[in-house]
Amino acid sequence: MEQPHRTAAPVQGAEPMVSFRNVTKSYAAGHPAVDNLSLDLDRGAITVFVGPSGCGKTTSLRMINRMVEPSSGTVLVDGKDIAGQAPAALRRSMGYVLQSAGLLPHRTVLDNIGTVPRLNGVSRRQARTRARELLDVVGLPASLATRYPSQLSGGQQQRVGVARALAADPPILLMDEPFSAVDPVVRAELQQELLRLQQELAKTIVFVTHDIDEATLIGDKVAVFATGGRLAQFAPPEELLRAPVDDFVAGFVGRDRGFRSLSFRPADALPLHSAATATLGSLADAPAAGWLLVIDDGGAPVGWLPPGERSTAGLLVGGSLFRLGSTLRLALDAALSSPSGRGVAVDDAGRVAGLVDAEDVLKRLETGRAG
């Protein structure tokens, strides 16, 4: 389930962790992959590079650790020009997560995670100790420690990739479309895991994606790149959705940007309506009129029964849940996707707390505009 996406706050007033100064990268054909990029990336924040294929976002990311050398301009890391730093040492000072995890197939999970510490001269025992600590940090059970990549699911492999990137405790984490190769459910879980980690670790993260929803969910700031390597707009997600600077950005963000903007509006004042509920064992005693929300013995929602239907054969399962304390977008999504037309609100333990109505969400928006 989507949760409020705000990360650890950037370090206010601090020097940017990464800066691009008039950076251009051109290849043999003469057309720039990145065109005169000037950009400051906040320390302790997640900056997302987003745009269509071939727009220069991955090239820009790889110039930070000198996997790609700029044709002109300067890249600064922590205030220092990286052109004078040894590429191998620079890369070992940063975490790097690939789309396919990039794990070494002949090494166990522990030894994959410990790769960079070993390259930095740490003993195997210390590297494995650190790797075991990181399994818990990225939400993996200790039982996976001795498995090989082929024995893991795609989501587990990506978590190992994140753990490996964190193993040397780098201040900067580069992530090149890290979640695009997994299914949507796992992808949502990994996005939330990244946000949880950022709350705890406050790294400077540069994240590349082609998905505007992913960009606005996880980014403190979003850099939209246009075809030809041009930086079209650099702004917080709320501003990007509210005020795209040109037709390209407006088209890329999409016509439903107003709906996406609900992700930045809290639903704290949204009223909760009472729900007629019954457990599976008490359906025979439930009133026949109106929609009935079926719950389990712990109070968690199971499904809906339409008016007049009181047998499990008619149970309708589906619809998003709205967790208390989250956003208006989730409240509206829960209401619109519910079979009954009202979304189910649940508390942190997953128990039914009440129902939310789409009309109340729209009223809340009007109240916000009036205020």
C-alpha positions as MATLAB code, in Angstrom:
seq = 'MEQPHRTAAPVQGAEPMVSFRNVTKSYAAGHPAVDNLSLDLDRGAITVFVGPSGCGKTTSLRMINRMVEPSSGTVLVDGKDIAGQAPAALRRSMGYVLQSAGLLPHRTVLDNIGTVPRLNGVSRRQARTRARELLDVVGLPASLATRYPSQLSGGQQQRVGVARALAADPPILLMDEPFSAVDPVVRAELQQELLRLQQELAKTIVFVTHDIDEATLIGDKVAVFATGGRLAQFAPPEELLRAPVDDFVAGFVGRDRGFRSLSFRPADALPLHSAATATLGSLADAPAAGWLLVIDDGGAPVGWLPPGERSTAGLLVGGSLFRLGSTLRLALDAALSSPSGRGVAVDDAGRVAGLVDAEDVLKRLETGRAG';
ca = [
       0.000    0.000    0.000;
       1.240    3.495   -0.821;
       2.234    5.497    2.221;
       3.099    9.188    2.642;
       6.300    9.546    0.711;
       8.232   12.297    2.453;
      11.785   11.354    3.276;
      14.337   12.574    5.766;
      14.673   16.341    5.444;
      17.608   17.650    3.389;
      20.346   19.363    5.345;
      19.241   22.990    5.190;
      21.875   25.563    4.240;
      24.524   22.935    3.587;
      26.691   22.835    0.508;
      25.190   20.581   -2.180;
      26.523   17.031   -2.114;
      26.658   16.831   -5.934;
      26.846   19.697   -8.416;
      26.856   19.785  -12.199;
      28.402   22.905  -13.716;
      27.687   23.404  -17.441;
      28.156   19.694  -18.078;
      27.808   18.391  -21.636;
      28.318   14.853  -22.882;
      28.502   14.276  -26.630;
      29.230   11.086  -28.538;
      30.632   10.507  -32.017;
      27.408   11.448  -33.798;
      27.729   14.953  -32.409;
      24.324   15.128  -30.740;
      24.595   15.763  -27.003;
      23.392   13.049  -24.646;
      23.491   15.685  -21.894;
      23.307   19.340  -22.905;
      24.850   22.033  -20.658;
      23.527   20.618  -17.384;
      23.803   22.810  -14.287;
      22.220   21.302  -11.203;
      22.748   21.124   -7.427;
      21.671   17.977   -5.549;
      20.787   18.461   -1.889;
      22.757   16.674    0.789;
      20.700   14.004    2.589;
      17.859   14.058    0.044;
      16.508   11.885   -2.751;
      16.865   13.496   -6.177;
      15.118   11.675   -9.015;
      16.169   11.939  -12.658;
      13.165   11.151  -14.847;
      12.398   11.380  -18.532;
      11.845    9.378  -21.726;
      14.398    6.950  -23.140;
      17.502    8.623  -24.525;
      17.119   11.859  -22.578;
      20.427   11.639  -20.715;
      19.256   10.757  -17.218;
      21.397    7.605  -16.878;
      24.352    9.310  -18.538;
      24.067   12.107  -15.969;
      23.974    9.607  -13.115;
      27.055    7.782  -14.395;
      29.041   10.969  -14.672;
      28.817   11.282  -10.876;
      31.071    8.251  -10.365;
      33.056    8.667  -13.616;
      31.590    5.636  -15.327;
      31.001    8.232  -18.048;
      33.353   11.185  -18.547;
      31.834   14.559  -19.490;
      32.879   16.165  -22.764;
      32.933   19.538  -21.009;
      31.958   21.102  -17.722;
      32.595   20.092  -14.131;
      31.048   17.600  -11.729;
      31.624   18.331   -8.042;
      31.121   15.852   -5.208;
      31.210   17.307   -1.711;
      32.655   20.469   -3.217;
      35.551   18.750   -5.015;
      36.054   18.326   -8.754;
      35.923   14.584   -9.374;
      38.086   14.881  -12.495;
      41.118   14.802  -10.235;
      40.047   11.676   -8.340;
      40.919    8.097   -9.232;
      37.823    6.512  -10.834;
      38.092    3.193   -8.945;
      38.433    4.878   -5.552;
      35.609    7.289   -6.392;
      33.280    4.409   -7.296;
      34.089    2.526   -4.113;
      33.148    5.631   -2.130;
      29.576    5.506   -3.495;
      26.849    2.903   -3.445;
      25.541    1.786   -6.830;
      22.353   -0.191   -7.494;
      21.567   -1.511  -10.980;
      18.282   -2.458  -12.619;
      19.142   -6.164  -12.524;
      20.874   -6.072   -9.100;
      24.118   -7.179  -10.803;
      24.938   -9.789   -8.184;
      27.876  -12.135   -8.648;
      26.262  -15.541   -9.334;
      29.066  -17.614   -7.790;
      29.019  -15.766   -4.449;
      26.604  -16.167   -1.558;
      24.362  -13.364   -0.383;
      26.778  -12.501    2.431;
      29.780  -12.375    0.134;
      27.903  -10.334   -2.459;
      27.008   -7.744    0.172;
      30.592   -7.698    1.450;
      32.149   -7.055   -1.966;
      32.991   -3.360   -1.515;
      34.258   -3.635    2.082;
      36.572   -6.436    0.919;
      37.848   -4.233   -1.921;
      38.488   -1.536    0.681;
      40.694   -3.885    2.692;
      38.229   -5.074    5.333;
      38.717   -8.658    6.498;
      36.286  -11.332    5.316;
      35.019  -11.851    8.863;
      34.298   -8.133    9.345;
      32.688   -7.903    5.899;
      30.392  -10.825    6.653;
      29.481   -9.367   10.045;
      28.516   -6.119    8.338;
      26.595   -8.065    5.684;
      24.547   -9.876    8.338;
      23.634   -6.543    9.919;
      22.482   -5.213    6.564;
      20.226   -8.191    5.877;
      18.013   -6.960    8.695;
      18.312   -3.331    7.557;
      16.919   -4.135    4.098;
      14.235   -6.483    5.420;
      15.718   -9.875    4.513;
      15.734  -12.910    6.827;
      19.083  -14.193    8.088;
      18.254  -17.588    6.559;
      19.098  -16.183    3.103;
      22.712  -15.441    4.051;
      24.210  -18.569    2.499;
      22.030  -18.702   -0.597;
      23.158  -17.792   -4.092;
      21.465  -15.186   -6.323;
      19.770  -17.861   -8.455;
      17.965  -19.068   -5.323;
      16.379  -15.664   -4.659;
      13.310  -13.947   -6.060;
      13.719  -10.769   -8.091;
      12.672   -8.614   -5.161;
      15.087  -10.374   -2.823;
      17.917   -9.870   -5.300;
      17.204   -6.153   -5.453;
      17.247   -5.927   -1.653;
      20.623   -7.667   -1.653;
      21.769   -5.142   -4.251;
      20.709   -2.280   -1.974;
      22.470   -3.933    0.993;
      25.652   -4.282   -1.064;
      25.473   -0.597   -2.007;
      25.169    0.318    1.691;
      27.886   -2.039    2.933;
      30.695    0.533    3.050;
      28.314    3.175    4.525;
      28.704    5.548    1.563;
      27.328    9.099    1.770;
      25.992    8.845   -1.812;
      23.780    6.129   -3.277;
      23.315    5.968   -7.049;
      20.298    3.959   -8.218;
      19.788    3.316  -11.940;
      16.178    2.169  -12.507;
      16.611   -0.294   -9.630;
      12.987   -1.457   -9.399;
      11.903   -1.531  -13.049;
      12.590   -5.263  -13.564;
      10.247   -6.533  -10.828;
       6.470   -6.896  -10.803;
       4.278   -3.971   -9.627;
       3.533   -5.401   -6.168;
       7.201   -6.044   -5.385;
       8.098   -2.681   -6.879;
       5.728   -0.890   -4.496;
       7.222   -2.795   -1.562;
      10.764   -1.849   -2.608;
       9.801    1.806   -2.995;
       8.440    1.875    0.539;
      11.522    0.037    1.793;
      13.732    2.689    0.219;
      11.748    5.468    1.891;
      11.998    3.681    5.240;
      15.752    3.313    4.849;
      16.111    6.975    3.926;
      14.268    8.000    7.067;
      16.864    6.083    9.078;
      20.050    6.703    7.067;
      19.564   10.110    5.373;
      21.826    9.315    2.419;
      22.206   11.522   -0.628;
      20.384    9.402   -3.208;
      20.299    9.935   -6.960;
      17.573    7.764   -8.461;
      16.915    7.255  -12.187;
      13.495    6.180  -13.462;
      11.275    6.608  -16.516;
       8.125    6.395  -14.331;
       6.701    9.762  -13.248;
       4.591    8.109  -10.533;
       7.711    6.582   -9.004;
       9.538    9.889   -9.310;
       6.894   11.905   -7.498;
       6.428    9.213   -4.852;
      10.021    8.970   -3.680;
      11.712   12.216   -4.738;
      12.375   15.222   -2.540;
      13.167   16.937   -5.839;
      12.614   15.729   -9.400;
      14.716   16.620  -12.440;
      12.751   16.125  -15.670;
      15.010   15.565  -18.681;
      13.805   16.154  -22.232;
      14.974   14.450  -25.412;
      18.370   15.792  -26.387;
      19.681   15.831  -22.841;
      18.041   19.103  -21.839;
      17.006   19.685  -18.229;
      13.403   20.784  -18.628;
      12.438   21.356  -14.978;
      13.900   20.774  -11.529;
      11.457   21.109   -8.663;
       9.804   19.385   -5.696;
       7.098   16.921   -6.794;
       4.266   19.170   -5.621;
       5.488   22.061   -7.770;
       6.123   19.804  -10.748;
       2.535   18.571  -10.674;
       1.021   21.950   -9.938;
       3.014   24.114  -12.344;
       4.855   22.330  -15.177;
       7.056   24.884  -16.936;
       6.275   23.931  -20.533;
       4.236   21.654  -22.764;
       6.866   18.921  -22.694;
       6.802   18.649  -18.902;
       3.004   18.917  -18.815;
       2.730   16.104  -21.354;
       5.257   13.928  -19.578;
       3.658   14.411  -16.175;
       0.280   13.577  -17.715;
      -3.230   14.950  -17.748;
      -4.047   13.302  -14.424;
      -1.442   15.326  -12.528;
      -4.254   16.827  -10.444;
      -5.060   13.350   -9.143;
      -1.376   12.703   -8.403;
      -1.176   15.969   -6.487;
      -3.548   14.501   -3.905;
      -0.577   12.455   -2.707;
       0.769   15.624   -1.068;
      -2.414   16.513    0.793;
      -2.989   14.884    4.191;
      -6.351   13.322    4.933;
      -6.272   14.087    8.659;
      -9.540   16.046    8.650;
     -11.441   13.567    6.489;
     -14.563   12.286    8.264;
     -14.985    8.573    8.914;
     -18.414    6.997    8.479;
     -19.658    4.046   10.469;
     -19.664    0.645    8.803;
     -22.151   -2.198    9.201;
     -19.879   -5.174    9.898;
     -20.164   -8.871   10.605;
     -17.767  -11.784   10.863;
     -18.055  -14.813    8.594;
     -19.534  -16.753   11.469;
     -22.310  -14.234   12.160;
     -23.649  -13.507    8.672;
     -26.963  -15.156    9.403;
     -27.687  -12.555   12.096;
     -26.673   -9.538   10.009;
     -29.342   -7.143    8.700;
     -30.231   -7.724    5.038;
     -30.471   -4.028    4.110;
     -27.465   -2.149    2.804;
     -23.880   -3.116    2.114;
     -22.214   -5.308    4.739;
     -18.493   -5.233    5.421;
     -17.243   -8.683    6.401;
     -14.365   -8.712    8.871;
     -12.258  -11.443   10.446;
     -12.093  -12.161   14.169;
      -9.314   -9.591   14.552;
     -11.343   -6.794   12.952;
      -9.525   -6.720    9.601;
     -11.618   -6.378    6.410;
     -12.316   -9.516    4.380;
     -14.745   -8.279    1.708;
     -18.155   -6.806    0.964;
     -21.624   -8.338    0.667;
     -24.190   -6.456   -1.465;
     -27.623   -5.541   -0.075;
     -29.757   -8.655    0.378;
     -26.783  -11.026   -0.028;
     -25.681  -12.678    3.185;
     -23.822  -15.795    2.075;
     -20.111  -16.176    1.453;
     -20.883  -17.083   -2.163;
     -21.670  -13.424   -2.833;
     -18.574  -12.036   -1.129;
     -16.864   -9.292   -3.182;
     -13.159   -8.958   -2.533;
     -11.300   -5.950   -3.893;
     -10.685   -2.277   -3.536;
      -7.806   -0.403   -1.967;
      -7.584    0.207    1.753;
      -7.077    3.637    3.292;
      -4.670    3.653    6.218;
      -5.342    6.357    8.780;
      -2.856    9.210    8.573;
      -2.146    8.830    4.855;
      -3.160   11.026    1.921;
      -6.252   12.231    0.104;
      -5.115   10.325   -2.970;
      -5.297    7.058   -1.070;
      -8.673    8.005    0.418;
     -10.111    8.776   -3.019;
      -8.595    5.642   -4.529;
     -10.085    3.517   -1.737;
     -13.533    5.016   -2.252;
     -13.515    4.745   -6.052;
     -12.190    1.176   -6.088;
     -14.532   -0.161   -3.419;
     -17.443   -2.371   -4.523;
     -19.688   -0.468   -2.130;
     -18.625    3.002   -3.238;
     -17.057    3.755    0.126;
     -13.455    3.014    0.986;
     -12.399    1.033    4.022;
     -10.196    2.905    6.485;
      -7.939    0.794    8.684;
      -5.682    1.594   11.616;
      -2.012    0.642   11.957;
      -2.995   -2.850   13.083;
      -5.147   -3.353    9.971;
      -8.461   -3.189   11.838;
     -11.473   -1.426   10.326;
     -11.723    2.140   11.647;
     -14.584    3.360    9.436;
     -15.430    4.260    5.852;
     -14.332    7.132    3.604;
     -16.432    8.776    0.912;
     -15.258   10.295   -2.380;
     -17.530   13.309   -1.914;
     -15.824   14.072    1.385;
     -12.452   14.060   -0.375;
     -13.731   16.602   -2.918;
     -15.189   18.748   -0.133;
     -11.844   18.645    1.634;
     -10.185   19.897   -1.546;
     -12.646   22.781   -1.823;
     -12.055   23.660    1.826;
      -8.310   23.682    1.196;
      -8.687   26.026   -1.779;
     -10.959   28.347    0.187;
      -8.428   28.468    3.008;
];
